[in-house]
Amino acid sequence: MGSTTKKVCIIGDFAVGKTSTVARCVHNVFSEKYLTTVGVKIDTTQITMEESGETLKMVIWDIAGTDRFSAVEFSYLRGASGYILVVDGTRMHTLEVARRLCEEAGERYGNLPYVTLINKSDLRDSWEVSDADLGKLEEDGYNPIITSAKTGENVSEALLRLAHLVME
C-alpha cells in the first residue's frame, strides 16, 4: 500500500463556502465566523482508497474568492491535479461565476478533473439555484453534488469522488 501526494485547488466566487468546506474536510469543523481568504491558504488531508488501500495526501489550496482569474490566481492553479468548484445555492450569480472559472481553468490548464459542489443545502429554502439549473449542470457534465459545509452533508463524498478522479 503506497502513498501519493496530489495538489488540488478549491475555487469559486466570494463567500460561497470554500474555506468552510476545507475546514469540514480537514478538521471536521464549521465556524459561523466569516473570514475572507487573502491570497491562498494551504491545508492537507489524507484519504485511504478502499479499493487499493493506497493513501492519498491531498494538499488543498484554498484560493481567495474571485469572479475572474488574474495572473496570480492562475499561478496558484499551476501544478494542480484537480480542483473543487464551489457554488452558493442561495446566490444564482455564483453559478455563472463557477461556469466562467471552470472555462478559464480549462483554457489555461486543460481538462483537469474536478467536482462541482452546490453548497449551503442547510439553507435550501433560500436557494436561487433551481432543480432545473441542477439538471442543466448535469447535462453539461458538471455532475453537481449538493453539500453543506455547515452540516457536513456530502462533503466527504465529494472529496472522495475527487480523490478517485485525480488517481485515475
C-alpha positions in Angstrom: 0.0 0.0 0.0 1.7 3.2 -1.2 1.2 6.8 -0.6 0.7 9.6 -3.2 0.5 13.3 -2.8 -1.6 15.5 -5.1 -2.3 19.2 -5.1 -5.9 20.3 -5.5 -7.4 23.8 -5.5 -10.8 25.0 -4.3 -12.2 27.8 -6.4 -15.4 29.9 -6.6 -16.8 33.3 -6.1 -16.6 35.2 -2.8 -18.4 33.8 0.2 -19.6 30.5 -1.4 -18.1 28.4 1.5 -14.7 27.4 0.1 -12.8 27.9 3.4 -15.7 26.3 5.4 -15.7 23.3 3.0 -11.9 22.9 3.5 -12.3 23.2 7.3 -15.0 20.5 7.2 -12.8 18.2 5.0 -9.6 18.7 7.0 -10.8 19.2 10.6 -14.5 18.3 10.5 -15.4 21.6 12.0 -17.6 24.6 11.0 -17.4 28.2 12.2 -20.1 30.9 11.8 -17.3 33.5 11.6 -16.7 34.8 8.1 -13.0 35.2 7.4 -12.0 36.4 3.9 -9.2 34.4 2.4 -6.4 36.7 1.2 -4.3 35.1 -1.5 -4.2 31.4 -0.7 -4.4 29.2 2.4 -3.0 25.6 2.2 -4.2 22.6 4.2 -3.7 18.9 3.9 -5.9 15.8 4.4 -5.4 12.1 3.8 -7.8 9.7 2.2 -7.4 6.0 2.1 -8.6 4.5 -1.1 -10.6 1.4 0.0 -10.2 -0.5 -3.3 -6.4 -0.4 -3.3 -5.5 0.5 0.3 -3.4 3.4 -1.1 -3.2 6.6 0.9 -3.8 9.9 -1.0 -2.5 13.0 0.7 -4.4 15.9 -0.8 -2.7 19.3 -0.4 -5.7 21.7 -0.7 -5.0 25.2 -1.9 -7.9 27.4 -0.8 -7.8 30.3 -3.3 -9.4 33.6 -2.5 -12.8 34.1 -4.0 -12.9 35.7 -7.4 -15.2 36.1 -10.3 -12.4 36.1 -12.8 -8.8 34.7 -12.6 -5.9 37.1 -12.5 -2.4 36.1 -13.3 -1.9 35.4 -9.5 -4.9 33.0 -9.2 -3.8 31.2 -12.4 -0.3 30.7 -10.9 -1.9 29.1 -7.8 -3.6 26.5 -10.1 -0.3 25.6 -11.8 0.7 22.0 -11.0 -2.8 21.1 -9.6 -4.0 17.6 -10.2 -7.7 18.7 -9.9 -10.0 21.2 -8.3 -13.2 21.7 -6.3 -15.6 24.2 -7.9 -18.0 25.7 -5.3 -21.3 27.4 -5.9 -23.5 29.0 -3.3 -27.0 27.6 -3.8 -28.5 30.8 -2.3 -26.9 33.0 -4.9 -27.5 32.3 -8.6 -24.8 34.7 -9.7 -22.2 32.3 -8.1 -23.3 29.5 -10.6 -22.5 31.8 -13.5 -19.1 32.7 -11.9 -18.3 29.0 -11.4 -19.0 28.2 -15.1 -16.7 31.0 -16.1 -13.9 29.9 -13.7 -14.2 26.3 -14.9 -13.9 27.5 -18.5 -10.9 29.7 -17.8 -9.1 26.9 -15.9 -9.8 24.6 -18.8 -8.5 27.1 -21.4 -5.3 27.6 -19.3 -4.6 24.1 -17.9 -6.6 21.6 -20.0 -9.2 19.2 -18.7 -8.2 18.9 -15.1 -10.5 16.6 -13.0 -12.9 18.5 -10.8 -16.0 18.2 -8.7 -18.8 20.8 -8.5 -20.3 21.5 -5.1 -23.6 23.3 -4.8 -23.1 24.4 -1.2 -25.4 25.5 1.6 -28.0 22.8 1.4 -28.8 23.7 5.0 -30.4 26.9 3.5 -32.3 25.1 0.8 -35.5 27.1 1.4 -33.5 30.2 0.3 -31.9 28.8 -2.8 -31.9 30.7 -6.1 -30.4 27.7 -7.9 -33.3 25.6 -9.0 -33.7 21.9 -9.8 -33.8 22.9 -13.5 -30.4 24.6 -13.1 -29.1 21.5 -11.4 -30.4 19.4 -14.3 -28.7 21.7 -16.8 -25.4 21.4 -14.9 -25.8 17.6 -15.0 -26.4 17.8 -18.8 -23.4 20.0 -19.3 -21.1 17.5 -17.4 -20.6 19.3 -14.2 -22.1 16.5 -12.1 -23.1 18.7 -9.2 -23.0 17.4 -5.6 -25.4 19.1 -3.1 -23.3 19.9 0.0 -23.4 21.8 3.3 -20.1 22.8 4.9 -22.1 23.6 8.0 -23.7 20.2 8.5 -21.1 18.2 6.6 -23.7 16.8 4.1 -21.9 15.1 1.2 -18.6 16.9 1.8 -16.6 13.7 2.4 -18.3 12.1 -0.5 -17.3 14.9 -2.8 -13.7 14.8 -1.6 -13.6 11.0 -2.2 -15.1 11.5 -5.7 -12.3 14.0 -6.5 -9.7 11.6 -5.0 -10.8 8.9 -7.4 -10.7 11.3 -10.3 -7.2 12.5 -9.6 -5.9 9.0 -9.1 -7.2 7.8 -12.5 
